[in-house]
Amino acid sequence: MNISIVSSKDADLIAVLNETVQRLHQERYPAYFKAYDYEVVRKSFKEMLEKDNWFAYVAYDADQPIGYIVFYIRNYGENPFRYSYKGISVDQLSVIKEYQNRGIGSQLMKKAEAMGREIGASQIELTFWDKNTEAKKFYNKKGFEEGIHFVVKRF
């Protein structure tokens, strides 16, 4: 494997790579996640990546794109309850099935973390769904700690 990680604003490419994670979410949470639709997903990524605070990196094995991370810089302003701080908020991370468990996700995460350090962010943050046990295992291995609990009561 000859892996390279490249900064990208290519919504078309990222939309293709999104299929893996979108299908996983739709299968595990069909009441929440829509079926993968390339054109709708492409438009969404295009809108995200046009913003100054949104970024993406794409992983390649030689010339073949194999995964991506999309994240944004989030500035938390000071208010009467908390101090201000800056964070990197990961919106999506996905690696195509054939390349999972080979360190590609780790390399993508390291790039986002490096950017966070460069801009003076104090943390990298994300959410993932309970049934995405692969994500939980991956993030625990990367040293992520639970910081906020999001709970749901269904009607």
C-alpha distance (Angstrom), angle and dihedral (degrees) to the residues before:
residue distance angle dihedral
M1 . . .
N2 3.78 . .
I3 3.83 102.2 .
S4 3.78 122.9 -171.6
I5 3.80 128.0 175.2
V6 3.80 115.8 -147.5
S7 3.80 132.1 -175.4
S8 3.80 109.6 -117.1
K9 3.80 142.7 -178.0
D10 3.83 91.3 -178.8
A11 3.81 102.8 130.6
D12 3.82 91.5 178.8
L13 3.80 92.8 58.6
I14 3.80 95.1 41.9
A15 3.81 90.3 49.7
V16 3.82 89.5 56.4
L17 3.81 91.1 48.7
N18 3.82 90.6 47.6
E19 3.79 92.3 69.4
T20 3.83 93.1 84.9
V21 3.79 96.3 56.5
Q22 3.82 95.3 35.3
R23 3.80 91.4 55.1
L24 3.83 90.9 47.5
H25 3.81 91.6 52.1
Q26 3.79 93.3 44.3
E27 3.82 92.0 50.4
R28 3.80 94.0 48.4
Y29 3.82 98.2 37.2
P30 3.82 107.7 25.6
A31 3.80 92.1 160.2
Y32 3.82 90.2 61.7
F33 3.79 108.7 27.7
K34 3.78 127.2 62.7
A35 3.78 124.3 -137.8
Y36 3.80 113.4 -89.4
D37 3.81 111.8 -84.4
Y38 3.79 112.4 179.5
E39 3.80 96.7 -156.8
V40 3.82 95.2 48.7
V41 3.80 91.5 45.3
R42 3.80 92.3 47.1
K43 3.80 91.3 52.9
S44 3.80 91.3 49.8
F45 3.81 93.4 50.4
K46 3.80 90.2 46.4
E47 3.82 90.5 55.2
M48 3.80 92.4 46.3
L49 3.79 96.0 47.5
E50 3.81 93.5 47.8
K51 3.81 88.3 67.7
D52 3.80 117.4 93.2
N53 3.80 94.4 -127.6
W54 3.85 97.7 49.8
F55 3.81 122.7 90.3
A56 3.78 140.9 173.7
Y57 3.77 137.4 -165.6
V58 3.79 123.4 -161.8
A59 3.80 123.7 -154.7
Y60 3.79 118.2 -140.9
D61 3.78 132.7 -168.6
A62 3.80 98.7 -152.6
D63 3.84 100.8 -51.2
Q64 3.80 97.4 -20.5
P65 3.84 118.1 99.5
I66 3.81 108.2 -135.5
G67 3.81 108.1 167.3
Y68 3.77 147.7 -6.9
I69 3.77 146.4 -157.1
V70 3.81 123.8 -149.6
F71 3.79 119.4 -167.1
Y72 3.77 142.9 153.1
I73 3.77 138.4 -146.0
R74 3.77 110.4 -111.3
N75 3.79 120.8 -162.9
Y76 3.77 113.2 -159.3
G77 3.77 108.7 -157.9
E78 3.75 122.6 -142.5
N79 3.77 114.6 -101.6
P80 3.81 135.7 166.5
F81 3.82 90.2 -77.8
R82 3.81 106.1 42.7
Y83 3.78 145.1 17.3
S84 3.77 121.8 -106.4
Y85 3.80 120.4 -97.5
K86 3.77 141.2 160.8
G87 3.77 125.4 -125.0
I88 3.76 141.0 178.9
S89 3.80 107.8 -125.5
V90 3.81 114.8 -158.9
D91 3.78 110.7 -145.7
Q92 3.80 98.0 178.0
L93 3.78 140.8 0.2
S94 3.79 121.8 179.6
V95 3.77 139.0 161.8
I96 3.80 122.4 -170.1
K97 3.81 113.5 -105.3
E98 3.81 97.0 -108.0
Y99 3.82 90.5 59.3
Q100 3.80 101.4 40.2
N101 3.81 118.8 121.6
R102 3.81 92.6 25.5
G103 3.81 99.4 102.1
I104 3.81 96.7 -96.1
G105 3.81 94.0 120.5
S106 3.80 89.1 49.1
Q107 3.80 91.4 53.5
L108 3.81 91.4 49.2
M109 3.79 91.4 48.8
K110 3.83 90.9 49.5
K111 3.81 90.0 55.9
A112 3.80 91.8 52.8
E113 3.81 90.7 46.1
A114 3.82 90.7 50.1
M115 3.79 90.5 53.8
G116 3.79 89.1 49.1
R117 3.79 91.1 54.8
E118 3.82 91.4 46.6
I119 3.81 92.8 55.3
G120 3.79 95.3 42.0
A121 3.79 98.7 -106.8
S122 3.78 115.1 162.9
Q123 3.80 97.4 -150.3
I124 3.77 148.7 7.6
E125 3.78 115.0 -130.9
L126 3.79 139.7 -177.0
T127 3.76 144.6 155.6
F128 3.79 130.2 -131.6
W129 3.77 135.3 -179.3
D130 3.81 122.1 -99.9
K131 3.79 95.0 -121.0
N132 3.80 90.3 54.7
T133 3.78 91.5 88.7
E134 3.80 90.9 162.8
A135 3.81 89.5 61.6
K136 3.80 92.6 47.7
K137 3.80 91.6 51.9
F138 3.82 91.9 45.8
Y139 3.81 95.5 49.4
N140 3.80 93.8 44.0
K141 3.80 88.4 52.9
K142 3.82 89.1 51.5
G143 3.81 91.5 55.8
F144 3.79 99.5 -102.8
E145 3.78 115.1 154.9
E146 3.77 128.5 -159.3
G147 3.77 108.6 -102.5
I148 3.77 105.6 162.0
H149 3.77 129.6 25.5
F150 3.79 116.4 -143.2
V151 3.77 108.9 -161.1
V152 3.79 130.3 -172.5
K153 3.77 133.0 -157.4
R154 3.79 110.9 -163.5
F155 3.80 123.8 -150.3
